[in-house]
Amino acid sequence: MGDLQQAILRRRSVRRYRPDPVPRDVVMTLLEAAIWAPSAHNRQPWRFAVVETPAQKVALAEAMGARLRQDLQADGLPETMIEADAARSYARVTSAPALVVLCLTLADMDVYPDERRMQNEYLMAVQSAALAGQNLLLAAHDAGLGACWLCAPLFASEVVRGVLCLPDDWQPQALITLGYPAETREKTRRPLEEVVLWR
């Protein structure tokens, strides 16, 4: 089994980290790996906001937590469940030594006069950004880091954009927490027979 195959099979989502900071040159190496992902039309629609300072992490976590509370209250969930979810979200964001907010932009994507093709163009940008994120996750594993992909920015995109002062065309897609792991995790996968069709 090659090194890449081993990395793919051994990578896990890590949610607990040691307090040690992640050096900026290491983060740059991860981002360099990310931007070599394939992309639709080679337009490279990914954008990255790196959050390192504790104050910025707290501001982001608090703003996202406020939006989460609003959404869950509108769903009619019990206050104890809402506070537990908000506390878990806050801890995940603030305890990671570094955060990478993965965004996409449609600035360089094709423009069509009809909604069907525009929706597909948007999905192509989403797929491209996700591929960059996967490269980043694998590079983090290779560098001895733990990482976890959180989809929460999809539910609070304007909040994330506002707190981080992102350009208007940057659409937050995911928040990737990074740090040196303070836990080990094991996962399983469904057998190939359940997810593959041969024709």
MODELLER restraints for C-alpha pairs under 7 A, 6 or more apart:
rsr = mdl.restraints
at = mdl.atoms
rsr.add(forms.Gaussian(group=physical.xy_distance, feature=features.Distance(at['CA:7:A'], at['CA:138:A']), mean=6.78, stdev=0.5))
rsr.add(forms.Gaussian(group=physical.xy_distance, feature=features.Distance(at['CA:7:A'], at['CA:141:A']), mean=6.98, stdev=0.5))
rsr.add(forms.Gaussian(group=physical.xy_distance, feature=features.Distance(at['CA:7:A'], at['CA:142:A']), mean=6.81, stdev=0.5))
rsr.add(forms.Gaussian(group=physical.xy_distance, feature=features.Distance(at['CA:8:A'], at['CA:138:A']), mean=6.95, stdev=0.5))
rsr.add(forms.Gaussian(group=physical.xy_distance, feature=features.Distance(at['CA:11:A'], at['CA:141:A']), mean=6.05, stdev=0.5))
rsr.add(forms.Gaussian(group=physical.xy_distance, feature=features.Distance(at['CA:12:A'], at['CA:185:A']), mean=6.45, stdev=0.5))
rsr.add(forms.Gaussian(group=physical.xy_distance, feature=features.Distance(at['CA:13:A'], at['CA:147:A']), mean=5.76, stdev=0.5))
rsr.add(forms.Gaussian(group=physical.xy_distance, feature=features.Distance(at['CA:13:A'], at['CA:148:A']), mean=4.66, stdev=0.5))
rsr.add(forms.Gaussian(group=physical.xy_distance, feature=features.Distance(at['CA:14:A'], at['CA:146:A']), mean=5.19, stdev=0.5))
rsr.add(forms.Gaussian(group=physical.xy_distance, feature=features.Distance(at['CA:14:A'], at['CA:147:A']), mean=5.25, stdev=0.5))
rsr.add(forms.Gaussian(group=physical.xy_distance, feature=features.Distance(at['CA:14:A'], at['CA:148:A']), mean=5.43, stdev=0.5))
rsr.add(forms.Gaussian(group=physical.xy_distance, feature=features.Distance(at['CA:14:A'], at['CA:181:A']), mean=6.60, stdev=0.5))
rsr.add(forms.Gaussian(group=physical.xy_distance, feature=features.Distance(at['CA:14:A'], at['CA:183:A']), mean=6.99, stdev=0.5))
rsr.add(forms.Gaussian(group=physical.xy_distance, feature=features.Distance(at['CA:15:A'], at['CA:92:A']), mean=6.66, stdev=0.5))
rsr.add(forms.Gaussian(group=physical.xy_distance, feature=features.Distance(at['CA:15:A'], at['CA:148:A']), mean=6.17, stdev=0.5))
rsr.add(forms.Gaussian(group=physical.xy_distance, feature=features.Distance(at['CA:16:A'], at['CA:181:A']), mean=6.16, stdev=0.5))
rsr.add(forms.Gaussian(group=physical.xy_distance, feature=features.Distance(at['CA:16:A'], at['CA:182:A']), mean=5.30, stdev=0.5))
rsr.add(forms.Gaussian(group=physical.xy_distance, feature=features.Distance(at['CA:16:A'], at['CA:183:A']), mean=6.03, stdev=0.5))
rsr.add(forms.Gaussian(group=physical.xy_distance, feature=features.Distance(at['CA:17:A'], at['CA:96:A']), mean=6.18, stdev=0.5))
rsr.add(forms.Gaussian(group=physical.xy_distance, feature=features.Distance(at['CA:17:A'], at['CA:179:A']), mean=5.39, stdev=0.5))
rsr.add(forms.Gaussian(group=physical.xy_distance, feature=features.Distance(at['CA:17:A'], at['CA:180:A']), mean=5.36, stdev=0.5))
rsr.add(forms.Gaussian(group=physical.xy_distance, feature=features.Distance(at['CA:17:A'], at['CA:181:A']), mean=4.52, stdev=0.5))
rsr.add(forms.Gaussian(group=physical.xy_distance, feature=features.Distance(at['CA:17:A'], at['CA:182:A']), mean=4.54, stdev=0.5))
rsr.add(forms.Gaussian(group=physical.xy_distance, feature=features.Distance(at['CA:18:A'], at['CA:179:A']), mean=6.78, stdev=0.5))
rsr.add(forms.Gaussian(group=physical.xy_distance, feature=features.Distance(at['CA:18:A'], at['CA:180:A']), mean=5.52, stdev=0.5))
rsr.add(forms.Gaussian(group=physical.xy_distance, feature=features.Distance(at['CA:18:A'], at['CA:181:A']), mean=6.03, stdev=0.5))
rsr.add(forms.Gaussian(group=physical.xy_distance, feature=features.Distance(at['CA:18:A'], at['CA:182:A']), mean=5.27, stdev=0.5))
rsr.add(forms.Gaussian(group=physical.xy_distance, feature=features.Distance(at['CA:19:A'], at['CA:97:A']), mean=6.36, stdev=0.5))
rsr.add(forms.Gaussian(group=physical.xy_distance, feature=features.Distance(at['CA:20:A'], at['CA:97:A']), mean=6.88, stdev=0.5))
rsr.add(forms.Gaussian(group=physical.xy_distance, feature=features.Distance(at['CA:20:A'], at['CA:180:A']), mean=6.99, stdev=0.5))
rsr.add(forms.Gaussian(group=physical.xy_distance, feature=features.Distance(at['CA:21:A'], at['CA:97:A']), mean=5.32, stdev=0.5))
rsr.add(forms.Gaussian(group=physical.xy_distance, feature=features.Distance(at['CA:22:A'], at['CA:97:A']), mean=6.39, stdev=0.5))
rsr.add(forms.Gaussian(group=physical.xy_distance, feature=features.Distance(at['CA:22:A'], at['CA:98:A']), mean=6.63, stdev=0.5))
rsr.add(forms.Gaussian(group=physical.xy_distance, feature=features.Distance(at['CA:22:A'], at['CA:179:A']), mean=6.19, stdev=0.5))
rsr.add(forms.Gaussian(group=physical.xy_distance, feature=features.Distance(at['CA:30:A'], at['CA:136:A']), mean=5.32, stdev=0.5))
rsr.add(forms.Gaussian(group=physical.xy_distance, feature=features.Distance(at['CA:30:A'], at['CA:139:A']), mean=5.55, stdev=0.5))
rsr.add(forms.Gaussian(group=physical.xy_distance, feature=features.Distance(at['CA:30:A'], at['CA:140:A']), mean=6.27, stdev=0.5))
rsr.add(forms.Gaussian(group=physical.xy_distance, feature=features.Distance(at['CA:31:A'], at['CA:136:A']), mean=6.40, stdev=0.5))
rsr.add(forms.Gaussian(group=physical.xy_distance, feature=features.Distance(at['CA:33:A'], at['CA:135:A']), mean=5.95, stdev=0.5))
rsr.add(forms.Gaussian(group=physical.xy_distance, feature=features.Distance(at['CA:33:A'], at['CA:136:A']), mean=6.11, stdev=0.5))
rsr.add(forms.Gaussian(group=physical.xy_distance, feature=features.Distance(at['CA:33:A'], at['CA:139:A']), mean=6.53, stdev=0.5))
rsr.add(forms.Gaussian(group=physical.xy_distance, feature=features.Distance(at['CA:34:A'], at['CA:132:A']), mean=4.39, stdev=0.5))
rsr.add(forms.Gaussian(group=physical.xy_distance, feature=features.Distance(at['CA:34:A'], at['CA:133:A']), mean=6.23, stdev=0.5))
rsr.add(forms.Gaussian(group=physical.xy_distance, feature=features.Distance(at['CA:34:A'], at['CA:135:A']), mean=4.88, stdev=0.5))
rsr.add(forms.Gaussian(group=physical.xy_distance, feature=features.Distance(at['CA:34:A'], at['CA:136:A']), mean=4.86, stdev=0.5))
rsr.add(forms.Gaussian(group=physical.xy_distance, feature=features.Distance(at['CA:35:A'], at['CA:132:A']), mean=5.96, stdev=0.5))
rsr.add(forms.Gaussian(group=physical.xy_distance, feature=features.Distance(at['CA:37:A'], at['CA:131:A']), mean=5.80, stdev=0.5))
rsr.add(forms.Gaussian(group=physical.xy_distance, feature=features.Distance(at['CA:37:A'], at['CA:132:A']), mean=5.05, stdev=0.5))
rsr.add(forms.Gaussian(group=physical.xy_distance, feature=features.Distance(at['CA:37:A'], at['CA:135:A']), mean=6.56, stdev=0.5))
rsr.add(forms.Gaussian(group=physical.xy_distance, feature=features.Distance(at['CA:38:A'], at['CA:128:A']), mean=6.64, stdev=0.5))
rsr.add(forms.Gaussian(group=physical.xy_distance, feature=features.Distance(at['CA:38:A'], at['CA:131:A']), mean=6.96, stdev=0.5))
rsr.add(forms.Gaussian(group=physical.xy_distance, feature=features.Distance(at['CA:39:A'], at['CA:128:A']), mean=4.62, stdev=0.5))
rsr.add(forms.Gaussian(group=physical.xy_distance, feature=features.Distance(at['CA:40:A'], at['CA:124:A']), mean=5.89, stdev=0.5))
rsr.add(forms.Gaussian(group=physical.xy_distance, feature=features.Distance(at['CA:40:A'], at['CA:125:A']), mean=6.70, stdev=0.5))
rsr.add(forms.Gaussian(group=physical.xy_distance, feature=features.Distance(at['CA:40:A'], at['CA:128:A']), mean=6.28, stdev=0.5))
rsr.add(forms.Gaussian(group=physical.xy_distance, feature=features.Distance(at['CA:43:A'], at['CA:108:A']), mean=6.12, stdev=0.5))
rsr.add(forms.Gaussian(group=physical.xy_distance, feature=features.Distance(at['CA:43:A'], at['CA:109:A']), mean=6.53, stdev=0.5))
rsr.add(forms.Gaussian(group=physical.xy_distance, feature=features.Distance(at['CA:45:A'], at['CA:104:A']), mean=5.31, stdev=0.5))
rsr.add(forms.Gaussian(group=physical.xy_distance, feature=features.Distance(at['CA:45:A'], at['CA:105:A']), mean=5.20, stdev=0.5))
rsr.add(forms.Gaussian(group=physical.xy_distance, feature=features.Distance(at['CA:45:A'], at['CA:106:A']), mean=6.53, stdev=0.5))
rsr.add(forms.Gaussian(group=physical.xy_distance, feature=features.Distance(at['CA:45:A'], at['CA:125:A']), mean=6.00, stdev=0.5))
rsr.add(forms.Gaussian(group=physical.xy_distance, feature=features.Distance(at['CA:45:A'], at['CA:128:A']), mean=6.91, stdev=0.5))
rsr.add(forms.Gaussian(group=physical.xy_distance, feature=features.Distance(at['CA:45:A'], at['CA:129:A']), mean=6.61, stdev=0.5))
rsr.add(forms.Gaussian(group=physical.xy_distance, feature=features.Distance(at['CA:46:A'], at['CA:103:A']), mean=5.76, stdev=0.5))
rsr.add(forms.Gaussian(group=physical.xy_distance, feature=features.Distance(at['CA:46:A'], at['CA:104:A']), mean=4.59, stdev=0.5))
rsr.add(forms.Gaussian(group=physical.xy_distance, feature=features.Distance(at['CA:46:A'], at['CA:105:A']), mean=6.53, stdev=0.5))
rsr.add(forms.Gaussian(group=physical.xy_distance, feature=features.Distance(at['CA:46:A'], at['CA:129:A']), mean=4.94, stdev=0.5))
rsr.add(forms.Gaussian(group=physical.xy_distance, feature=features.Distance(at['CA:47:A'], at['CA:102:A']), mean=6.11, stdev=0.5))
rsr.add(forms.Gaussian(group=physical.xy_distance, feature=features.Distance(at['CA:47:A'], at['CA:103:A']), mean=4.90, stdev=0.5))
rsr.add(forms.Gaussian(group=physical.xy_distance, feature=features.Distance(at['CA:47:A'], at['CA:104:A']), mean=5.60, stdev=0.5))
rsr.add(forms.Gaussian(group=physical.xy_distance, feature=features.Distance(at['CA:48:A'], at['CA:100:A']), mean=6.32, stdev=0.5))
rsr.add(forms.Gaussian(group=physical.xy_distance, feature=features.Distance(at['CA:48:A'], at['CA:101:A']), mean=5.65, stdev=0.5))
rsr.add(forms.Gaussian(group=physical.xy_distance, feature=features.Distance(at['CA:48:A'], at['CA:102:A']), mean=4.97, stdev=0.5))
rsr.add(forms.Gaussian(group=physical.xy_distance, feature=features.Distance(at['CA:48:A'], at['CA:103:A']), mean=5.93, stdev=0.5))
rsr.add(forms.Gaussian(group=physical.xy_distance, feature=features.Distance(at['CA:49:A'], at['CA:100:A']), mean=5.65, stdev=0.5))
rsr.add(forms.Gaussian(group=physical.xy_distance, feature=features.Distance(at['CA:49:A'], at['CA:101:A']), mean=5.01, stdev=0.5))
rsr.add(forms.Gaussian(group=physical.xy_distance, feature=features.Distance(at['CA:49:A'], at['CA:102:A']), mean=6.76, stdev=0.5))
rsr.add(forms.Gaussian(group=physical.xy_distance, feature=features.Distance(at['CA:50:A'], at['CA:99:A']), mean=5.71, stdev=0.5))
rsr.add(forms.Gaussian(group=physical.xy_distance, feature=features.Distance(at['CA:50:A'], at['CA:100:A']), mean=4.58, stdev=0.5))
rsr.add(forms.Gaussian(group=physical.xy_distance, feature=features.Distance(at['CA:50:A'], at['CA:101:A']), mean=6.36, stdev=0.5))
rsr.add(forms.Gaussian(group=physical.xy_distance, feature=features.Distance(at['CA:51:A'], at['CA:57:A']), mean=6.61, stdev=0.5))
rsr.add(forms.Gaussian(group=physical.xy_distance, feature=features.Distance(at['CA:51:A'], at['CA:98:A']), mean=5.92, stdev=0.5))
rsr.add(forms.Gaussian(group=physical.xy_distance, feature=features.Distance(at['CA:51:A'], at['CA:99:A']), mean=4.99, stdev=0.5))
rsr.add(forms.Gaussian(group=physical.xy_distance, feature=features.Distance(at['CA:51:A'], at['CA:100:A']), mean=6.28, stdev=0.5))
rsr.add(forms.Gaussian(group=physical.xy_distance, feature=features.Distance(at['CA:52:A'], at['CA:97:A']), mean=6.66, stdev=0.5))
rsr.add(forms.Gaussian(group=physical.xy_distance, feature=features.Distance(at['CA:52:A'], at['CA:98:A']), mean=4.96, stdev=0.5))
rsr.add(forms.Gaussian(group=physical.xy_distance, feature=features.Distance(at['CA:52:A'], at['CA:99:A']), mean=6.57, stdev=0.5))
rsr.add(forms.Gaussian(group=physical.xy_distance, feature=features.Distance(at['CA:57:A'], at['CA:93:A']), mean=6.51, stdev=0.5))
rsr.add(forms.Gaussian(group=physical.xy_distance, feature=features.Distance(at['CA:57:A'], at['CA:94:A']), mean=5.44, stdev=0.5))
rsr.add(forms.Gaussian(group=physical.xy_distance, feature=features.Distance(at['CA:58:A'], at['CA:94:A']), mean=5.90, stdev=0.5))
rsr.add(forms.Gaussian(group=physical.xy_distance, feature=features.Distance(at['CA:59:A'], at['CA:163:A']), mean=6.98, stdev=0.5))
rsr.add(forms.Gaussian(group=physical.xy_distance, feature=features.Distance(at['CA:60:A'], at['CA:160:A']), mean=6.69, stdev=0.5))
rsr.add(forms.Gaussian(group=physical.xy_distance, feature=features.Distance(at['CA:60:A'], at['CA:163:A']), mean=6.10, stdev=0.5))
rsr.add(forms.Gaussian(group=physical.xy_distance, feature=features.Distance(at['CA:61:A'], at['CA:90:A']), mean=5.10, stdev=0.5))
rsr.add(forms.Gaussian(group=physical.xy_distance, feature=features.Distance(at['CA:61:A'], at['CA:93:A']), mean=5.86, stdev=0.5))
rsr.add(forms.Gaussian(group=physical.xy_distance, feature=features.Distance(at['CA:61:A'], at['CA:94:A']), mean=6.68, stdev=0.5))
rsr.add(forms.Gaussian(group=physical.xy_distance, feature=features.Distance(at['CA:62:A'], at['CA:90:A']), mean=6.87, stdev=0.5))
rsr.add(forms.Gaussian(group=physical.xy_distance, feature=features.Distance(at['CA:63:A'], at['CA:159:A']), mean=6.47, stdev=0.5))
rsr.add(forms.Gaussian(group=physical.xy_distance, feature=features.Distance(at['CA:64:A'], at['CA:156:A']), mean=6.35, stdev=0.5))
rsr.add(forms.Gaussian(group=physical.xy_distance, feature=features.Distance(at['CA:64:A'], at['CA:159:A']), mean=6.61, stdev=0.5))
rsr.add(forms.Gaussian(group=physical.xy_distance, feature=features.Distance(at['CA:65:A'], at['CA:86:A']), mean=5.30, stdev=0.5))
rsr.add(forms.Gaussian(group=physical.xy_distance, feature=features.Distance(at['CA:65:A'], at['CA:89:A']), mean=6.88, stdev=0.5))
rsr.add(forms.Gaussian(group=physical.xy_distance, feature=features.Distance(at['CA:65:A'], at['CA:90:A']), mean=6.65, stdev=0.5))
rsr.add(forms.Gaussian(group=physical.xy_distance, feature=features.Distance(at['CA:67:A'], at['CA:156:A']), mean=6.53, stdev=0.5))
rsr.add(forms.Gaussian(group=physical.xy_distance, feature=features.Distance(at['CA:68:A'], at['CA:86:A']), mean=6.69, stdev=0.5))
rsr.add(forms.Gaussian(group=physical.xy_distance, feature=features.Distance(at['CA:69:A'], at['CA:82:A']), mean=6.10, stdev=0.5))
rsr.add(forms.Gaussian(group=physical.xy_distance, feature=features.Distance(at['CA:69:A'], at['CA:86:A']), mean=6.76, stdev=0.5))
rsr.add(forms.Gaussian(group=physical.xy_distance, feature=features.Distance(at['CA:72:A'], at['CA:82:A']), mean=6.23, stdev=0.5))
rsr.add(forms.Gaussian(group=physical.xy_distance, feature=features.Distance(at['CA:96:A'], at['CA:177:A']), mean=5.72, stdev=0.5))
rsr.add(forms.Gaussian(group=physical.xy_distance, feature=features.Distance(at['CA:96:A'], at['CA:178:A']), mean=5.90, stdev=0.5))
rsr.add(forms.Gaussian(group=physical.xy_distance, feature=features.Distance(at['CA:96:A'], at['CA:179:A']), mean=5.95, stdev=0.5))
rsr.add(forms.Gaussian(group=physical.xy_distance, feature=features.Distance(at['CA:97:A'], at['CA:178:A']), mean=6.28, stdev=0.5))
rsr.add(forms.Gaussian(group=physical.xy_distance, feature=features.Distance(at['CA:97:A'], at['CA:179:A']), mean=5.43, stdev=0.5))
rsr.add(forms.Gaussian(group=physical.xy_distance, feature=features.Distance(at['CA:98:A'], at['CA:177:A']), mean=6.12, stdev=0.5))
rsr.add(forms.Gaussian(group=physical.xy_distance, feature=features.Distance(at['CA:98:A'], at['CA:178:A']), mean=5.13, stdev=0.5))
rsr.add(forms.Gaussian(group=physical.xy_distance, feature=features.Distance(at['CA:98:A'], at['CA:179:A']), mean=6.48, stdev=0.5))
rsr.add(forms.Gaussian(group=physical.xy_distance, feature=features.Distance(at['CA:99:A'], at['CA:175:A']), mean=6.65, stdev=0.5))
rsr.add(forms.Gaussian(group=physical.xy_distance, feature=features.Distance(at['CA:99:A'], at['CA:176:A']), mean=5.64, stdev=0.5))
rsr.add(forms.Gaussian(group=physical.xy_distance, feature=features.Distance(at['CA:99:A'], at['CA:177:A']), mean=4.68, stdev=0.5))
rsr.add(forms.Gaussian(group=physical.xy_distance, feature=features.Distance(at['CA:99:A'], at['CA:178:A']), mean=5.92, stdev=0.5))
rsr.add(forms.Gaussian(group=physical.xy_distance, feature=features.Distance(at['CA:100:A'], at['CA:175:A']), mean=5.74, stdev=0.5))
rsr.add(forms.Gaussian(group=physical.xy_distance, feature=features.Distance(at['CA:100:A'], at['CA:176:A']), mean=5.05, stdev=0.5))
rsr.add(forms.Gaussian(group=physical.xy_distance, feature=features.Distance(at['CA:100:A'], at['CA:177:A']), mean=6.54, stdev=0.5))
rsr.add(forms.Gaussian(group=physical.xy_distance, feature=features.Distance(at['CA:101:A'], at['CA:172:A']), mean=6.62, stdev=0.5))
rsr.add(forms.Gaussian(group=physical.xy_distance, feature=features.Distance(at['CA:101:A'], at['CA:174:A']), mean=5.84, stdev=0.5))
rsr.add(forms.Gaussian(group=physical.xy_distance, feature=features.Distance(at['CA:101:A'], at['CA:175:A']), mean=4.44, stdev=0.5))
rsr.add(forms.Gaussian(group=physical.xy_distance, feature=features.Distance(at['CA:101:A'], at['CA:176:A']), mean=6.24, stdev=0.5))
rsr.add(forms.Gaussian(group=physical.xy_distance, feature=features.Distance(at['CA:102:A'], at['CA:172:A']), mean=5.95, stdev=0.5))
rsr.add(forms.Gaussian(group=physical.xy_distance, feature=features.Distance(at['CA:102:A'], at['CA:173:A']), mean=5.65, stdev=0.5))
rsr.add(forms.Gaussian(group=physical.xy_distance, feature=features.Distance(at['CA:102:A'], at['CA:174:A']), mean=5.16, stdev=0.5))
rsr.add(forms.Gaussian(group=physical.xy_distance, feature=features.Distance(at['CA:102:A'], at['CA:175:A']), mean=6.07, stdev=0.5))
rsr.add(forms.Gaussian(group=physical.xy_distance, feature=features.Distance(at['CA:103:A'], at['CA:170:A']), mean=5.69, stdev=0.5))
rsr.add(forms.Gaussian(group=physical.xy_distance, feature=features.Distance(at['CA:103:A'], at['CA:171:A']), mean=5.03, stdev=0.5))
rsr.add(forms.Gaussian(group=physical.xy_distance, feature=features.Distance(at['CA:103:A'], at['CA:172:A']), mean=4.17, stdev=0.5))
rsr.add(forms.Gaussian(group=physical.xy_distance, feature=features.Distance(at['CA:103:A'], at['CA:173:A']), mean=5.17, stdev=0.5))
rsr.add(forms.Gaussian(group=physical.xy_distance, feature=features.Distance(at['CA:104:A'], at['CA:125:A']), mean=6.67, stdev=0.5))
rsr.add(forms.Gaussian(group=physical.xy_distance, feature=features.Distance(at['CA:104:A'], at['CA:126:A']), mean=6.85, stdev=0.5))
rsr.add(forms.Gaussian(group=physical.xy_distance, feature=features.Distance(at['CA:104:A'], at['CA:129:A']), mean=6.14, stdev=0.5))
rsr.add(forms.Gaussian(group=physical.xy_distance, feature=features.Distance(at['CA:104:A'], at['CA:170:A']), mean=5.57, stdev=0.5))
rsr.add(forms.Gaussian(group=physical.xy_distance, feature=features.Distance(at['CA:104:A'], at['CA:171:A']), mean=5.17, stdev=0.5))
rsr.add(forms.Gaussian(group=physical.xy_distance, feature=features.Distance(at['CA:104:A'], at['CA:172:A']), mean=6.62, stdev=0.5))
rsr.add(forms.Gaussian(group=physical.xy_distance, feature=features.Distance(at['CA:105:A'], at['CA:169:A']), mean=5.50, stdev=0.5))
rsr.add(forms.Gaussian(group=physical.xy_distance, feature=features.Distance(at['CA:105:A'], at['CA:170:A']), mean=5.07, stdev=0.5))
rsr.add(forms.Gaussian(group=physical.xy_distance, feature=features.Distance(at['CA:105:A'], at['CA:171:A']), mean=6.20, stdev=0.5))
rsr.add(forms.Gaussian(group=physical.xy_distance, feature=features.Distance(at['CA:109:A'], at['CA:121:A']), mean=6.97, stdev=0.5))
rsr.add(forms.Gaussian(group=physical.xy_distance, feature=features.Distance(at['CA:110:A'], at['CA:121:A']), mean=6.85, stdev=0.5))
rsr.add(forms.Gaussian(group=physical.xy_distance, feature=features.Distance(at['CA:111:A'], at['CA:118:A']), mean=6.55, stdev=0.5))
rsr.add(forms.Gaussian(group=physical.xy_distance, feature=features.Distance(at['CA:112:A'], at['CA:118:A']), mean=5.73, stdev=0.5))
rsr.add(forms.Gaussian(group=physical.xy_distance, feature=features.Distance(at['CA:137:A'], at['CA:147:A']), mean=6.37, stdev=0.5))
rsr.add(forms.Gaussian(group=physical.xy_distance, feature=features.Distance(at['CA:140:A'], at['CA:146:A']), mean=6.51, stdev=0.5))
rsr.add(forms.Gaussian(group=physical.xy_distance, feature=features.Distance(at['CA:140:A'], at['CA:147:A']), mean=6.74, stdev=0.5))
rsr.add(forms.Gaussian(group=physical.xy_distance, feature=features.Distance(at['CA:144:A'], at['CA:180:A']), mean=6.96, stdev=0.5))
rsr.add(forms.Gaussian(group=physical.xy_distance, feature=features.Distance(at['CA:145:A'], at['CA:178:A']), mean=6.76, stdev=0.5))
rsr.add(forms.Gaussian(group=physical.xy_distance, feature=features.Distance(at['CA:145:A'], at['CA:179:A']), mean=5.51, stdev=0.5))
rsr.add(forms.Gaussian(group=physical.xy_distance, feature=features.Distance(at['CA:145:A'], at['CA:180:A']), mean=4.74, stdev=0.5))
rsr.add(forms.Gaussian(group=physical.xy_distance, feature=features.Distance(at['CA:145:A'], at['CA:181:A']), mean=6.27, stdev=0.5))
rsr.add(forms.Gaussian(group=physical.xy_distance, feature=features.Distance(at['CA:146:A'], at['CA:178:A']), mean=5.85, stdev=0.5))
rsr.add(forms.Gaussian(group=physical.xy_distance, feature=features.Distance(at['CA:146:A'], at['CA:179:A']), mean=5.44, stdev=0.5))
rsr.add(forms.Gaussian(group=physical.xy_distance, feature=features.Distance(at['CA:146:A'], at['CA:180:A']), mean=5.56, stdev=0.5))
rsr.add(forms.Gaussian(group=physical.xy_distance, feature=features.Distance(at['CA:146:A'], at['CA:181:A']), mean=4.99, stdev=0.5))
rsr.add(forms.Gaussian(group=physical.xy_distance, feature=features.Distance(at['CA:147:A'], at['CA:176:A']), mean=6.43, stdev=0.5))
rsr.add(forms.Gaussian(group=physical.xy_distance, feature=features.Distance(at['CA:147:A'], at['CA:177:A']), mean=5.27, stdev=0.5))
rsr.add(forms.Gaussian(group=physical.xy_distance, feature=features.Distance(at['CA:147:A'], at['CA:178:A']), mean=4.60, stdev=0.5))
rsr.add(forms.Gaussian(group=physical.xy_distance, feature=features.Distance(at['CA:147:A'], at['CA:179:A']), mean=6.62, stdev=0.5))
rsr.add(forms.Gaussian(group=physical.xy_distance, feature=features.Distance(at['CA:148:A'], at['CA:176:A']), mean=5.40, stdev=0.5))
rsr.add(forms.Gaussian(group=physical.xy_distance, feature=features.Distance(at['CA:148:A'], at['CA:177:A']), mean=5.25, stdev=0.5))
rsr.add(forms.Gaussian(group=physical.xy_distance, feature=features.Distance(at['CA:149:A'], at['CA:174:A']), mean=6.50, stdev=0.5))
rsr.add(forms.Gaussian(group=physical.xy_distance, feature=features.Distance(at['CA:149:A'], at['CA:175:A']), mean=5.95, stdev=0.5))
rsr.add(forms.Gaussian(group=physical.xy_distance, feature=features.Distance(at['CA:149:A'], at['CA:176:A']), mean=4.58, stdev=0.5))
rsr.add(forms.Gaussian(group=physical.xy_distance, feature=features.Distance(at['CA:149:A'], at['CA:177:A']), mean=6.76, stdev=0.5))
rsr.add(forms.Gaussian(group=physical.xy_distance, feature=features.Distance(at['CA:150:A'], at['CA:174:A']), mean=5.57, stdev=0.5))
rsr.add(forms.Gaussian(group=physical.xy_distance, feature=features.Distance(at['CA:150:A'], at['CA:175:A']), mean=5.04, stdev=0.5))
rsr.add(forms.Gaussian(group=physical.xy_distance, feature=features.Distance(at['CA:150:A'], at['CA:176:A']), mean=6.02, stdev=0.5))
rsr.add(forms.Gaussian(group=physical.xy_distance, feature=features.Distance(at['CA:151:A'], at['CA:173:A']), mean=6.68, stdev=0.5))
rsr.add(forms.Gaussian(group=physical.xy_distance, feature=features.Distance(at['CA:151:A'], at['CA:174:A']), mean=4.73, stdev=0.5))
rsr.add(forms.Gaussian(group=physical.xy_distance, feature=features.Distance(at['CA:151:A'], at['CA:175:A']), mean=6.44, stdev=0.5))
rsr.add(forms.Gaussian(group=physical.xy_distance, feature=features.Distance(at['CA:152:A'], at['CA:174:A']), mean=6.64, stdev=0.5))
rsr.add(forms.Gaussian(group=physical.xy_distance, feature=features.Distance(at['CA:153:A'], at['CA:160:A']), mean=6.53, stdev=0.5))
rsr.add(forms.Gaussian(group=physical.xy_distance, feature=features.Distance(at['CA:153:A'], at['CA:172:A']), mean=5.76, stdev=0.5))
rsr.add(forms.Gaussian(group=physical.xy_distance, feature=features.Distance(at['CA:153:A'], at['CA:173:A']), mean=5.87, stdev=0.5))
rsr.add(forms.Gaussian(group=physical.xy_distance, feature=features.Distance(at['CA:153:A'], at['CA:174:A']), mean=5.54, stdev=0.5))
rsr.add(forms.Gaussian(group=physical.xy_distance, feature=features.Distance(at['CA:153:A'], at['CA:175:A']), mean=6.54, stdev=0.5))
rsr.add(forms.Gaussian(group=physical.xy_distance, feature=features.Distance(at['CA:154:A'], at['CA:172:A']), mean=6.46, stdev=0.5))
rsr.add(forms.Gaussian(group=physical.xy_distance, feature=features.Distance(at['CA:154:A'], at['CA:173:A']), mean=5.48, stdev=0.5))
rsr.add(forms.Gaussian(group=physical.xy_distance, feature=features.Distance(at['CA:154:A'], at['CA:174:A']), mean=6.83, stdev=0.5))
rsr.add(forms.Gaussian(group=physical.xy_distance, feature=features.Distance(at['CA:157:A'], at['CA:171:A']), mean=6.77, stdev=0.5))
rsr.add(forms.Gaussian(group=physical.xy_distance, feature=features.Distance(at['CA:157:A'], at['CA:172:A']), mean=5.57, stdev=0.5))
